[in-house]
């Protein structure tokens, strides 16, 4: 009986392997056909060669020599954030002060009881902590909320916005 079961297993296993091999050959043939079809819709690849795509955009200027090719000028993009406290809050502060799951450690905007002790210290202390960072018993806040590109006025506007939500 054991030899009969072994024959059945070997036959089924061999058929399964043969089926998988046939499927792999079929998929390879289909992929090869699809990959080598001539497609005229890809005009970018057809119109620009590798040399054009990989040529240098310019050369370094060496003192005393005239550059042979003009060096490409890149535009500098400067991100600007309005001095609007709401936009600063929504873009950065809300990531900590707007997540209810963090309420045990971080005072949430709109939670007057969480801000009560902080407000008693005065707005100057709130501004200083927001601008310079703060480390307390429950955690810390990085300077300017972790975005050094913010101006002091933008941080103060965000603090004012949070205080308006809280009162």
C-alpha positions in Angstrom: 0.0 0.0 0.0 2.9 2.3 0.8 4.4 1.9 -2.7 1.0 2.7 -4.3 0.7 5.9 -2.2 4.3 6.9 -3.2 3.4 6.4 -6.9 0.4 8.6 -6.6 2.3 11.3 -4.7 5.2 11.2 -7.2 2.7 11.4 -10.2 0.8 14.3 -8.6 4.0 16.1 -7.7 5.4 15.6 -11.2 2.2 16.9 -12.8 2.3 19.9 -10.5 5.9 20.7 -11.4 5.2 20.3 -15.1 2.1 22.6 -14.9 4.2 25.3 -13.1 7.0 25.0 -15.6 4.5 25.3 -18.5 2.9 28.3 -16.9 6.4 29.9 -16.5 7.2 29.3 -20.1 3.8 30.8 -21.1 4.4 33.9 -19.0 7.9 34.3 -20.4 6.6 34.2 -24.0 3.8 36.6 -23.3 6.2 39.0 -21.5 8.6 38.8 -24.4 5.9 39.6 -26.9 4.6 42.5 -24.9 8.1 43.9 -24.2 9.2 43.8 -27.8 6.1 45.3 -29.4 6.8 48.4 -31.5 4.9 51.3 -30.0 4.9 54.6 -31.8 3.1 56.3 -29.0 6.4 56.6 -27.0 7.7 59.6 -28.9 9.9 60.8 -26.0 12.1 57.7 -26.2 12.1 57.7 -30.0 12.9 61.4 -30.4 15.6 61.9 -27.7 18.7 59.6 -27.6 20.7 58.6 -24.6 23.5 61.1 -25.6 21.0 64.0 -25.4 19.6 62.9 -22.1 23.0 62.4 -20.4 25.0 65.3 -21.8 26.3 67.7 -19.2 24.4 70.9 -18.7 27.5 73.0 -18.5 31.2 73.2 -17.5 33.0 74.6 -14.5 34.4 78.1 -15.0 38.2 78.1 -14.6 39.9 81.4 -13.7 41.5 82.9 -16.8 39.6 80.8 -19.3 36.4 81.4 -21.1 33.9 78.7 -20.6 33.2 76.8 -23.8 29.5 76.1 -23.0 27.2 78.3 -21.1 26.5 77.0 -17.6 22.8 76.4 -17.0 21.3 78.7 -14.4 19.0 77.1 -11.9 16.2 78.9 -10.3 16.2 79.0 -6.5 12.9 78.1 -5.1 12.2 79.6 -1.7 9.4 78.3 0.3 7.4 81.0 2.0 5.0 80.6 4.8 2.6 83.4 5.5 2.7 85.2 8.8 -0.7 83.7 9.5 -0.8 81.8 12.7 -3.5 79.4 11.4 -1.4 78.3 8.4 1.6 77.7 10.6 -0.5 75.8 13.1 -2.1 73.7 10.4 1.2 73.1 8.6 3.3 72.1 11.7 1.8 72.6 15.2 -1.2 70.4 14.6 1.0 67.4 14.2 1.5 67.4 18.0 -1.0 69.9 19.5 -3.9 68.6 17.4 -3.7 64.8 18.1 -6.0 63.7 20.9 -3.9 60.5 21.5 -1.0 62.8 22.7 -3.2 64.8 25.1 -1.7 63.1 28.2 1.8 64.5 27.3 1.1 67.5 25.0 -1.4 70.3 25.6 -3.9 70.2 22.8 -5.2 73.3 21.1 -8.6 74.2 22.6 -8.0 72.4 25.9 -8.1 75.3 28.4 -7.3 73.1 31.5 -4.1 71.8 29.9 -3.0 75.3 29.1 -4.1 77.0 32.3 -0.7 76.7 34.2 1.2 77.7 31.1 -1.0 80.8 30.4 -0.4 81.9 34.0 3.3 82.2 33.3 2.6 84.8 30.7 2.7 85.1 26.9 6.4 86.0 26.9 7.2 82.6 28.4 4.9 80.8 25.9 6.6 82.6 23.0 10.1 81.9 24.4 9.3 78.2 24.8 7.8 77.9 21.3 10.8 79.8 19.7 13.6 78.2 21.8 12.1 74.8 22.6 11.0 73.4 25.9 11.8 70.4 28.0 9.4 69.5 30.8 8.4 66.5 33.0 6.3 64.8 30.3 8.4 65.5 27.2 9.9 68.2 25.1 9.1 70.5 22.2 11.8 71.3 19.7 12.6 74.9 18.9 10.2 76.4 16.5 8.3 73.1 16.4 11.2 71.5 14.6 11.2 73.9 11.6 14.1 76.3 11.9 12.9 78.1 8.8 10.1 79.7 10.7 10.6 83.3 11.8 10.0 84.3 15.4 6.9 86.3 14.2 5.4 83.2 12.5 5.9 81.1 15.7 4.4 83.9 17.8 1.4 84.0 15.4 0.9 80.3 15.8 1.0 80.6 19.6 -1.5 83.4 19.4 -3.7 81.2 17.2 -3.5 78.3 19.7 -4.4 80.6 22.5 -7.4 81.9 20.6 -8.6 78.4 20.1 -8.1 77.6 23.8 -10.0 80.6 25.3 
